[in-house]
Every structure is written in C-alpha cells, then in structure tokens.
Amino acid sequence: MMSGPGLPGGERKVAMAVLKQHHAAGMPAEVYDAVAAGVVASQSQADGFVAHYAIVEDGGITVIEIWDSIDQHDAWFNEVVKPQLPPDTPDPKFAELHYSNVK
C-alpha cells in the first residue's frame, strides 16, 4: 500500500499490482498472434487481469502484463496459455509495482 500527502492527488492508499515480463526467444510473431487470438477473450475476463502488451524484440516476443496478483495470473495462465507454449518456454518474471499512473 502507498499513502502520503506527497503523492499526486494528496492522501491515498492504493494496493499495488504486479508487472509480468515473459520473453519467448525464437517465437515468431505469427505464433504469438495465433495463441493470443485464442486466449484474448478469456484473459479479458480473468480475475485480476489489468493490461497486456506484446513486443517483438531480440528474435522473439516479450509479453508485459499487469495483474492484481501473481496468484491470479498463475490461475489463468497455467490453465489457458501454458499448455499452448513449447515446453522449453522460460517462466515469466514478476515485480511488484511501486507506483502506477494510468489514464
């Protein structure tokens, strides 16, 4: 939680979410597009889901997401996405957000 008069908007208490980074080296954009097309509706309805971004970089795809918690991410990801990924896909990395400013 964050609080304090020095924060934008004055005194606030905000539960911070987690940022997920997941790089799939060697994954072509077309493979990502096919997986994404099959899961986007489910993800949009998933408990704790906030945002999803995908970047083509370093010979693969990097997915960046915001979730309310790692547990909520894992509950959805392990059931819906993980079975569609190659077995050697590395696990995602998570970081707790310290501050967020969104429109």
C-alpha angles and dihedrals in degrees: 000000000000126000138159143111092253093067120097109271094027124257109013139158115206130174105223124224132216130258117221123204118188122173119192104194114212095012109139117226089242092060091049090048092053093049092044093050090057097048107032096094092048092047093050089057097041117121109255098012115141111161144347130204130174127200128190104222144137094015095307146042128292116199119201119190139170119219133172089237143355090242091057091049093048094048090057100033097048092051102038111024110022095065089059096052127088111264092244094058107126121240117262122257122231134201128183110240115240096194137000133190116187133167 
